[in-house]
Amino acid sequence: MSWFKRKDKKINQSEKKSIPDGLWEKCPSCTEIIYRPELEKNRMVCHHCKHHFRVSPQVYLELILDHGSANRLFTNLQSKDFLKFKTGKKYTNQLKEAKIKTGEQEAIRIYQGSINELPVILGIMNFKFIGGSMGSVVGEAVSRAVKRADELSLPFILVCASGGARMQEGAISLMQLAKTSAHLAKFAKNGGLYIPILTDPTTGGVTASFGMLGDVILAEPGALIGFAGPRVIKQTIGQDLPKGFQRSEFLMEKGFIDHIVPRSEMKQKLSQLVHILKNEKA
């Protein structure tokens, strides 16, 4: 008995067709395999379990502000290596790599624009820029944004995404907690409206300062929100943590946040809040 072989019959064997990289995404929540173009159409939200993937600042910009209304502010701010910090790599090299990777100068963007024709100041943090860490530039940008909102009597909205203070700047980064909090306190005293949006993840010094100082605190579904991470807390207290600990749903139940807003509803919710609360504060 002879076995049939393609080479015996001189049949050409074409190479296996490979699937191009980046066409499919696996949902980390439900493990569903999703066609990426469809995922992007759905604003990077899983159609099966509604898991919200992390997205770039550009996605939030297009999602929140009216088309053509965005005017970017404070683009000349750049971090400096005050401490000549060096560990695995120099801080200056980390900054260079982050700028190349993201195409950004820092971990935050500030815009003046409108939401359904209501003028606002909008800040958007970028987790891909050294973990969205808060150094001198992030603190200064937030402070300037608050001052601009105060001068123009505009609401300030900030999309938060951060791993905390930037250790490469030492105490200078920690000073940003007090600096931004002081500016927000003055803004609130003058009747300003501030709405932070906590996305996955919002942790460390950002949570301990401007992340939790809003008049109304919004969060995306399933976002990790806290000061220290759950693994660190578990090791510290030596106990198992409750199910869903430090996720936005858990924090809303405990009263730390006011509303959980799906990405598809974010613009409308912000528009409603600005329309109602701005008039009340006026």
Phi, psi and omega in degrees: 000125180255143179269140178286130177231140181300322184290333177292326181266008180054041178269127181291133176258109178282154179292148178297136178283126180264148178277126180303143179296147175085003181274340183230147178231140176262124179291124181290347182267309184249359180065013176295139175269121189241137176291119190302317177303325177289323178297319179294323177297329181268024178059037179058042175239127181299126182288343184271312185241358179069021174297134180264110176291154173290139183229167182281162176303329181297324179296316178293323178301311181291331181287320191263309186275149176299144181300128177084359183266347188284128174235111185284141184241157170057045183280354184269002182279130178220145181286153175237154179270078185300323189260003187052048189288134179213126173229251175296325176212160180292146177300322179299323178290323176299317179297316179299315180296319180295321179294320178292317183296319187258341186074015182245160177274335182204184187270019180208148171239144175236135181228152164249128183195205181219152176240111186049046177071010174262117184292139181212165165254130184236130172247143179226120178273155184238107183293337182285348178266095182047049176066025181060026186293147183265106174249200184298323182288317178299315179298317180293319180296317178296317180298316179295323179297318179297316179296320178296317178298322180294314181298321184264001183054050180246150172294149176246124180241133183228119176275111185266136173203108188200150173267359177121197181292152183271106187297337181294345178252007173055226184296335179298321178291323180293329178297337182292335177298311180291320183297309181292323180295322179295317179295321178292325178296318178294319178300315180295320180298327180274006177090015181287151178254123180235126180233106173275146175243112184271118180247176184273119353259157170233105188221177173062220185298333178291317176296324183281359179227250189291344179295331185245018184252018184282157171292320172228126182255118179256158176212150173279155179301137173073009183290140174279120184226126178175182176268288173270157180289158182300326180295319179295317180296317180298318179293326183288314184269345178068029180224154174290144182267153179299154179299132179078013182305133179070008172271157187303325180295319179295317181291327177293320178298327181270358175089012181279332178234161187262319182217140168259121188238117174300150184304322182293340182255001189297314183298316181295320179296316179297318179300316179296314181296316180296316181298317184281309188283328178295319179293324180291323182280341183293000000 
